[in-house]
Amino acid sequence: MEQWKNRVAIVTGASAGIGAAIAKDLAKAGMITIGLARRVERVEALKKDLPANVQGNLHAVKCDVSNEDDIVRVFAWIDKKFNGIDVLINNAGILRETELINKDNSSKIREVINTNVLGLVFCTREAYKSMEKHGRNSHVVHINSVVGHNIIRNLQMPSHNIYPPSKFAVTAIAEIHRQEFIRSKHHIKVTSVSPGAVKTEIVSKELLEKFGDLPFLEAEDVSQSVLHVLGTPPHVQIHELTIKPFGEQF
């Protein structure tokens, strides 16, 4: 991670779970880390978990990644204030109980797509503007999911039917980004990180109670894997990394 010291990283969805863990670890690694979230006060509170000498590395900025105008405004401000963006961690994501055949679920379906797919696309587009302008080695990491590669077939689980398609989209988008970055002639890597079950706020209490005996990853496990892919030398690109808790059966 020495290559990223004093460089600028953006982490979306940094208020809790995987995003919070990544934001803290990047700040500890010496990166100027901007944690984006709607609940910006929770990102600010993460500083107390950091050693005093690196607390100044973490900056909390309010941003709703489901709103394109908000993304454009915030990323332009970050580029100007911090002289560029070097690393983008697209972590923001939501899970809603939905049924594709239920007409009353339209707003929930749009909410998931706007955050998990369009938010990721627009954040990457705006980060790329900065990366292209400054011409430094850069890296984009999409926090994906194992359900972005395989549909879990378990009729006892609640229906989150639009969530897997949103993550399948991330799998395809990661490859499109890889190709577009190569064509751009800029040294920008992209990595899709696909965790299995992770114990975070996105998992409902009811689901934990029903399937609490299943193995889970901790948010910190995913964060350490992100640091691993960022720490690769310039000639190495980990395009897809799958992380599962030991014993996971799907």
Secondary structure, DSSP 8 states (H G I E B T S, - for coil): -GGGTT-EEEEESTTSHHHHHHHHHHHHTT-EEEEEESSHHHHHHGGGGS-GGGGGGEEEEE--TT-HHHHHHHHHHHHHHHT---EEEE-------B-TT-GGGHHHHHHHHIIIIIIHHHHHHHHHHHHHHH---EEEEEE--GGGTS----TTS--BTTHHHHHHHHHHHHHHHHHHHHHHTS-EEEEEEEES-B-STTS-HHHHHHHTTS--B-HHHHHHHHHHHHTS-TT----EEEE--TT---
